[in-house]
Amino acid sequence: MSKNIAVVIQEDPRKTHRPVEALRIALGLASGSHTTTVVLLGEAVRLLGNEIDDILDVEILEKYLPTIEHLGIPFILQDAPDPLSVRDEFSIKRENDATISSFVRSMDCVLVF
């Protein structure tokens, strides 16, 4: 039975390997029958940024991004006063904290990194 899954990434990809690993996990979930959405909070938005050279495991990230784009995995980004510029080839929505919270609570399963 397919489930609605949210992968919430809140860690800074310049300081830990976990955000890139979380994207890998999201990619695996999305390639099955599950409906998977990735929520990027705070500095995790850098995963989709134009400037990714300072991200840990950038070579792994660059390998996964084309497949994520091809599958059309949706992203929800935390709305910010000065939003970081992100690539426009991904399915992206910016939402406020209340909307993100409501969305996450509505999921069958949530993985938080």
Buried (B, 14 or more C-beta within 10 A) or exposed (E): EEEBBBBBBBBBBBEEEBBBBBBBBBBEBBEEEBBBBBBBBEBBBBBBBEEBEEBBBBEBBEEBBEEBBEBEBBBBBBEEEEEBEBEEEBBBEBBEEEBBEEBBEEBEEBBEB
